[in-house]
Amino acid sequence: MAIRGRVGRHTRAGGRQCQNWSDDQKTVIDLLNLIPLSAGGSEGHLNARIVGGIASDELYGAISRFEDKHFPGRRRGYVDPGGDLLKQLEKLALQRTSPIASPVKPPPKQTVNHLFTLRKNISDTSRWIGLTAGQLVDFDPLIHMALKHVDSLIDQGFTKLAWPVELLGRVYITKNMKPERDLNSGAVEWTNELTGEEENPLKYRNLLVSRSDSRPLPEMSYFHPVDLGMDITTRHLSALLLFNESFDNACARLLPYRHGSIQAIGDYLRDPNLKGLRMPAYAYDLGDLAAQIDTNNYIQDRETDEINRQTEAIKRETEAIKRRTSQLRSM
């Protein structure tokens, strides 16, 4: 790339300007911008204003730095037509075919957002065909909260759950414990599976009424992490378990009065042999708690209570008649 006259300033003559033709200045600036900083060039950062006959401070400084890099101690301050400084500029610039730009980064890998899959599974009822319409309705508040939770995570830029499994609901989380019912009293007791000793009886009288127990129902868990090695037991309320990508971003709907292993539930939901199949409501084998007293017994109890109330009313009426009769006789 030829130039017609000198470009730069005469350093040894007190910085006197060279010819500095405008097109020559542009040629030198382009060459310097094609050369990396490590080689004494400007690496695309030289944007000096071009004024015919005047080499700007930026251009003069860039020429001087390049000269000091390749011809230390000479310090002329200008580029000569056909000179060794111009030849060095052309040599290094030819190694580049375009102005230095920021390194081109490879396109980022496509990130799979597991939360979208989880959101779909939360709303999906096709795997829970055993649930009645009433049971599905009971889950609606929990489903609504779970969807809002996942949407919030997505809005914050997250792509998956922070934990293997999160809990939404009021449940018992235990280890080596299972609820068992005394067939005579109808009470449910927690039995230590390792020692066989009974602990903290939980008294469930029937499906509709649950009386106080010595182990109160824990407070509501709003998407708190739970240990996969623990067991889960629902009482009179439904609950949800949200699993991460290790369990295919599944959502387990837990009905009231159910008991089972959290790990077993997750393992069932991610079983590759069951993908695409409809899962029965109780396929994860939680099973009914024995705390649920037979409906017929419950109805019978209600009828007995009604008979007892009527009997008591008749007794009170009979006593009232006797008192009135006695009063009349005494008059």
Residue, then its C-alpha position, 0 to 999 in steps of 0.5 A: m500500500a503506497i503513500r505519496g509523502r511522509v506521515g507523522r511528525h519529525t520527532r528530532a525536529g521538535g515535532r514538526q509536521c510532515q506532509n500528512w496527505s489525508d489519503d496517506q494518513k488513512t492508509v497508515i491508520d488502516l495498517l496500524n488497526l490491522i496489527p495486534l497491540s502485542a505487535g505494536g499496532s492499534e488493534g482496531h482502536l485507532n480512530a484519529r481525526i484526519v486533517g490534511g497536513i496535520a498528524s493528530d496526537e493519536l496518530y503520531g503516538a501510534i506511529s511512535r509506538f510501532e517504531d519503538k517496538h520494531f526499531p528501538g532507539r531510532r525515534r524518527g516519528y514518521v512513516d516514509p514512502g517506501g521506507d522500512l517502517l512502511k514495509q514492516l507495517e505492510k508485512l504485519a498487516l498482511q497477516r490479517t485480512s480485516p480489522i482486529a475485532s473481538p474474538v468470535k465466541p462459538p454460539p452457546k449450547q442450547t440450554v434445556n429449560h427443565l422448568f417448562t417440562l415440569r410446568k407441563n407435568i404439573s398441569d397434566t392429568s392424563r397420568w392420574i386417571g384414577l382420580t375422581a372429579g372431586q379429587l382433581v378439584d381438591f388439587d386445584p389450589l396446589i396446582h395453581m401455586a405450583l405453576k406460579h412457583v415455576d413461572s417465577l423461577i423461569d422469570q428469574g432465569f432459572t432452568k431447573l429446580a435447585w433441589p432433587v425434590e420440593l414439597l408443597g403441602r402439609v404432611y408428615i416427613t419421617k424415617n423408619m416410621k409408618p402409621e398403623r391403626d388399632l383395629n379395635s379403637g380405630a386409632v393410628e399409631w406411629t410404629n418404629e420399623l427398627t424397634g417395633e415400639e409404638e410412638n405418638p398415637l395419631k387418632y383418626r376416628n373416620l374419614l371426615v373427622s380427625r381428632s387431636d393427636s400427639r404429633p401435630l400436623p407440620e406447618m405448610s411447606y411451600f416448595h421446601p426441599v425434602d430428603l429422598g431417603m425419607d417417607i411421606t404421609t399425608r393426613h386429611l390434605s392433599a400434597l404435591l411433590l415436584f421432582n427435578e430432571s433426574f426424575d424427568n421433572a415429574c409432579a406427584r399428586l398425593l391424596p389424603y391419608r397416603h404413606g410411602s417412600i419419596q424415593a420410590i415415588g420418584d423412581y416410579l415416575r421416571d421409569p422409562n418403561l412407563k413413559g407415555l403410559r397412563m399411570p393409575a392413581y395409586a400406581y406408586d403403591l402408597g396405599d390407603l392408610a388404615a386410619q380410614i374407617d370403613t364407610n359402612n361403619y361410619i354410617q352405622d355410627r351416625e345412625t347409632d348416634e341419632i338413635n341415642r339422641q332421640t332416646e335422650a330426648i324421649k327421656r327428657e320429655t318423660e321426666a318433664i311429664k312426670r314433674r308436671t303430673s306431680q305438680l298437679r297432684s299436689m295442688 
